[in-house]
Amino acid sequence: MDLQYMRRALELARQGEGHTNPNPLVGAVIVKDGKVIGEGYHEAYGSHHAEVNAFLNATEDVAGATMYVTLEPCSHYGKTPPCANKIIEKGIKKVVMAHKDPNPQVAGRGIRILKENGVEVVTGLLEEESEKINEVFFKYITKKLPFCLLKTAMTLDGKIATRTGDSKWVTSEESRNYVHRLRNRYSAIMVGIGTVLEDNPSLTTRLKDIQGRDPVRIIVDTKARIPLDANVLNLTSKARTIIATTELASKEKLRRLEEMGAKVIINPVKNHRVDLKYLMKKLGEDKIDGILVEGGSELNYSALQDGIVDKVNVFIAPKIIGGSTAKTPVGGLGIEFMKDAIMLNELKVHRFGEDIMMEGYIR
């Protein structure tokens, strides 16, 4: 039953996807006399935490009950009061949690406060599952850097477009719907100037079943070549557009971009392009905790070469188009020796219609 209750808490936590960044996804379930009497999840950044929502939704007095929560209850004042204190105040007798708070400044304090006030604490139940749903938060809170997921789609023979540049569509509607769910989940989406010039994308979130949230749009553009009539600069969207450029860009062009509402980040030049490691530091300072990299072959190579990628999703469609000049997912100079190839681990394979998607983490 403990596993069942914690799985329900994890299920609840996922309902906050796209709304809590840069806070974690957290779910809570209150059980008394073998019956669930309260459930809640962290619904939005700055709003009640999962534990408080579970109390608010409780159908009876929670005194003497057990709470199942996916992450260690907070012990500090932030946007809301500490949940650990509220748990004690409400008379919860036992707390079962999946994972400790990874924040090195507060990790373990919530547990200590609960134990010092007579609350029984059990940790580590479905710990790995809790860490996976909060992998973005875990990296951001410990390193102050965004978690980067590189997503690409290709044909069976490894092409992202035909020799003429046509790329609509490589993958199925099911695959594209999943990508829009990723856009809703991640704080930002990043593409290179080549993608903007070739495809003029909007980089918005379009979901059928729910109202999606547009991610912050990041355009990596070394010389600020972006046209002023580009879709990403002329959208009705709550999300910002960021131009990541360098001193090689025209100051007049940058002034025009800022007048149009775009934020400009000047980065050092590295190998004749934007230094992506420096950019990640600046984006982390801007509270961007996770980035979906949907670049073309050049940006993908640069992201991998600079070591900013944490995870990879590769969609493979059962199509063959050939063409020695047709682009592949990763371009650039490339790696010289097979022994130096970038390796993935924890591989998983998913199906989306006729497509498959391989998911793995950079070693």
C-alpha positions in Angstrom: 0.0 0.0 0.0 2.9 2.3 0.7 4.0 2.0 -3.0 0.5 2.5 -4.2 0.1 5.8 -2.2 3.5 7.1 -3.3 2.8 6.2 -7.0 -0.4 8.3 -6.6 1.6 11.1 -5.2 4.0 11.0 -8.2 1.0 10.9 -10.5 -0.3 14.1 -8.8 3.1 15.7 -9.0 3.2 15.4 -12.8 0.0 17.4 -13.1 2.1 20.5 -12.3 4.3 20.2 -15.4 4.8 23.5 -17.1 3.6 25.6 -14.2 6.0 25.2 -11.3 9.4 26.2 -12.9 11.9 26.8 -11.4 10.3 25.0 -8.4 10.0 21.2 -8.3 7.0 19.0 -9.2 5.6 17.7 -5.9 2.6 15.5 -5.0 1.2 14.6 -1.6 -1.3 12.1 -0.3 -2.8 11.9 3.2 -3.9 8.5 4.5 -5.8 7.8 7.7 -7.1 4.4 8.9 -6.3 2.9 5.5 -8.2 5.5 3.5 -7.1 8.5 1.4 -8.5 11.6 3.0 -6.5 14.3 1.2 -4.5 14.8 -2.0 -2.7 17.8 -3.5 0.1 18.9 -5.8 2.2 22.0 -6.4 0.1 23.6 -9.0 2.0 26.8 -9.9 5.1 28.7 -9.0 4.4 30.9 -6.0 1.2 29.1 -5.0 0.5 26.6 -2.2 2.9 23.6 -2.0 1.6 20.1 -2.4 1.3 19.5 1.3 -0.8 22.5 1.9 -3.1 21.7 -1.0 -3.5 18.2 0.5 -4.6 19.7 3.8 -7.0 22.1 2.1 -8.6 19.2 0.2 -8.8 16.9 3.2 -12.2 15.4 3.9 -11.7 15.0 7.6 -9.3 15.9 10.5 -5.8 14.9 9.5 -4.4 14.5 13.0 -2.8 11.1 13.4 -2.6 10.5 9.7 0.3 9.5 7.4 1.4 11.8 4.6 3.1 10.5 1.5 5.1 13.2 -0.3 7.4 13.0 -3.3 10.0 15.4 -2.0 11.2 16.4 1.5 8.9 19.1 2.9 10.5 22.6 2.8 11.9 24.1 6.0 12.4 27.7 5.0 10.4 30.8 4.2 10.2 31.5 0.5 7.1 32.4 -1.5 5.2 30.4 1.1 5.7 29.4 4.8 7.6 26.1 5.6 5.6 23.0 5.0 7.5 21.1 7.7 6.0 23.4 10.3 2.5 23.0 8.9 2.8 19.2 9.0 3.6 19.4 12.7 0.9 21.9 13.4 -1.7 19.7 11.7 -0.7 16.6 13.8 0.5 14.3 11.1 2.1 11.4 12.9 4.2 9.9 10.0 5.7 11.3 6.8 6.9 8.9 4.0 8.9 10.8 1.4 10.5 9.7 -1.9 13.5 11.9 -2.0 15.4 14.4 0.2 15.6 18.0 -0.9 18.7 18.2 -3.2 19.4 21.9 -2.3 22.7 21.7 -0.4 21.6 24.7 1.8 18.5 23.1 3.1 18.8 19.3 2.5 17.8 17.3 5.5 16.5 20.3 7.5 12.9 19.4 6.9 13.5 15.8 8.0 15.3 17.0 11.2 12.5 19.4 12.1 9.9 16.7 11.7 11.8 14.2 13.8 12.6 16.7 16.5 8.9 17.3 16.9 8.0 13.6 17.2 7.0 12.9 13.6 8.1 9.5 12.2 10.0 9.9 8.9 10.6 7.3 6.2 12.7 8.2 3.2 13.7 6.6 -0.1 10.4 5.2 -1.3 10.4 5.3 -5.1 13.3 7.6 -4.8 14.6 7.1 -8.4 11.1 7.8 -9.9 11.0 11.0 -7.9 14.4 12.1 -9.1 13.5 11.4 -12.7 10.4 13.6 -12.7 12.5 16.4 -11.1 15.7 16.0 -13.1 15.4 19.6 -14.3 15.0 20.9 -10.8 17.7 18.7 -9.3 20.4 20.0 -11.7 19.2 23.6 -11.5 19.1 23.8 -7.7 22.5 22.2 -7.2 24.4 23.8 -10.1 22.4 26.9 -11.0 22.6 25.8 -14.6 19.7 24.8 -16.9 19.1 21.1 -17.6 19.3 20.7 -21.4 17.4 18.1 -23.4 18.5 17.9 -27.1 15.6 16.8 -29.3 16.0 15.8 -32.9 14.1 13.9 -35.5 15.4 12.0 -38.5 14.6 9.4 -41.1 15.8 5.9 -41.0 18.8 6.8 -43.0 19.7 9.6 -40.6 18.4 12.7 -42.5 16.6 15.7 -40.9 15.6 17.1 -44.3 15.7 16.3 -48.0 18.5 17.7 -50.2 16.3 20.7 -51.0 15.8 21.5 -47.3 12.2 20.2 -47.1 11.6 18.9 -43.5 7.8 19.0 -43.1 7.3 16.5 -41.7 9.9 14.0 -40.8 7.9 12.4 -38.0 4.3 11.5 -37.3 1.6 13.7 -35.7 2.0 11.6 -32.5 5.7 12.4 -32.3 5.0 16.1 -32.9 2.3 16.2 -30.2 4.8 14.7 -27.7 7.3 17.4 -28.6 4.7 20.1 -27.8 4.3 18.5 -24.4 8.0 18.9 -24.0 7.7 22.5 -24.9 5.1 22.9 -22.3 7.3 21.2 -19.7 10.5 23.1 -20.3 11.1 26.7 -19.4 12.8 27.6 -22.7 13.4 26.4 -26.2 16.6 27.1 -28.1 17.4 27.1 -31.8 20.1 28.5 -34.0 19.8 31.3 -36.4 20.0 28.8 -39.3 16.7 27.3 -38.2 15.1 30.8 -38.0 16.3 31.7 -41.5 15.3 28.4 -43.1 12.0 27.6 -41.4 10.9 30.9 -39.7 9.3 28.9 -36.7 7.1 30.4 -34.0 8.4 28.1 -31.3 5.1 28.1 -29.5 3.3 25.3 -27.7 0.3 23.8 -29.4 -1.6 21.1 -27.5 -4.9 19.6 -28.2 -6.1 18.6 -24.8 -4.8 21.4 -22.5 -3.9 25.1 -22.7 -0.1 24.9 -23.1 2.5 27.4 -21.9 4.9 28.9 -24.5 8.5 28.5 -23.6 11.0 31.3 -23.5 12.4 31.4 -27.1 16.3 31.5 -27.2 17.9 32.3 -30.6 21.6 31.6 -30.8 22.7 34.2 -33.4 26.4 35.1 -33.4 26.1 38.1 -35.6 22.4 39.0 -35.0 21.3 38.1 -38.5 17.7 37.5 -37.5 15.2 39.3 -39.7 13.1 41.9 -37.9 10.0 40.3 -39.4 10.8 36.8 -38.0 7.9 35.1 -36.4 9.7 34.8 -33.0 9.9 38.6 -32.8 6.3 39.3 -33.7 4.2 36.9 -31.7 1.3 37.5 -29.3 2.8 35.4 -26.5 3.5 35.8 -22.8 6.9 34.2 -23.3 10.0 36.3 -24.0 12.4 36.0 -26.9 16.1 36.1 -26.1 18.8 36.8 -28.7 22.0 35.1 -27.6 24.7 37.0 -29.6 28.2 38.3 -29.5 30.2 41.5 -30.0 30.3 40.6 -33.7 26.7 41.8 -34.0 25.8 45.3 -35.1 25.0 47.5 -32.2 22.3 49.2 -34.2 20.6 45.9 -34.9 20.8 44.9 -31.2 19.2 48.2 -30.3 16.3 47.6 -32.8 15.8 44.1 -31.4 15.6 45.5 -27.8 13.1 48.1 -29.0 10.9 45.2 -30.3 10.9 43.6 -26.8 13.6 41.0 -27.2 16.2 40.5 -24.5 19.8 40.5 -25.8 22.6 38.6 -24.1 26.1 39.4 -25.3 28.3 36.3 -25.0 32.0 35.7 -25.6 33.0 34.3 -29.0 34.3 30.7 -29.0 35.4 29.1 -32.2 33.7 31.9 -34.1 30.3 31.4 -32.4 28.5 32.0 -29.2 30.1 30.4 -26.1 27.3 28.2 -25.0 28.7 27.4 -21.6 28.7 31.1 -20.8 25.2 31.4 -22.1 24.0 28.6 -19.8 25.4 30.5 -16.8 23.6 33.7 -17.8 20.3 31.8 -18.5 20.6 30.1 -15.1 20.9 33.5 -13.5 17.7 34.4 -15.3 15.9 31.5 -13.5 15.7 29.4 -16.7 15.9 25.9 -15.2 15.4 23.7 -18.3 16.0 24.1 -22.1 14.7 22.1 -25.0 17.3 22.3 -27.7 15.6 22.0 -31.0 18.4 23.3 -33.1 19.6 22.3 -36.6 22.8 20.2 -37.1 25.2 23.0 -36.4 23.7 24.1 -33.0 23.3 20.4 -32.0 27.0 19.8 -32.7 28.0 22.9 -30.8 25.8 22.0 -27.8 27.3 18.5 -27.6 30.8 19.8 -28.2 30.5 22.4 -25.4 29.1 19.8 -23.0 25.8 21.5 -22.2 23.6 18.6 -23.1 22.3 16.3 -20.3 19.7 14.2 -22.2 18.9 13.3 -25.7 15.6 12.4 -27.4 16.0 11.1 -31.0 12.9 10.4 -33.0 13.3 8.0 -35.9 10.7 7.8 -38.7 10.4 4.7 -41.0 11.4 6.7 -44.1 14.4 6.7 -46.4 15.2 9.8 -48.5 18.9 9.5 -49.2 21.0 12.4 -50.6 24.7 13.0 -49.9 24.0 16.7 -49.3 20.9 16.1 -47.1 21.5 17.3 -43.6 22.0 15.0 -40.6 21.0 15.7 -37.0 24.6 16.6 -35.9 26.9 18.5 -38.3 29.9 20.6 -37.5 33.5 19.3 -37.8 32.5 16.0 -36.2 34.6 13.6 -34.1 37.7 12.2 -35.6 38.0 8.8 -33.9 35.2 6.3 -33.0 36.7 5.8 -29.5 35.9 9.5 -28.8 32.2 9.2 -29.8 29.7 10.8 -27.4 28.0 7.9 -25.6 24.5 7.6 -24.0 23.4 5.5 -21.1 20.1 4.6 -19.4 18.6 4.1 -22.9 14.9 3.7 -23.3 12.8 3.2 -26.5 9.3 4.6 -26.9 6.8 4.3 -29.7 4.8 7.2 -31.2 2.6 6.0 -34.0 5.0 4.5 -36.6 8.0 6.3 -35.1 10.3 5.2 -32.4 12.1 7.5 -30.0 15.3 6.7 -28.3 16.0 8.5 -25.0 19.2 8.5 -23.1 21.6 10.6 -20.9 25.0 11.8 -21.9 27.7 9.9 -20.1 
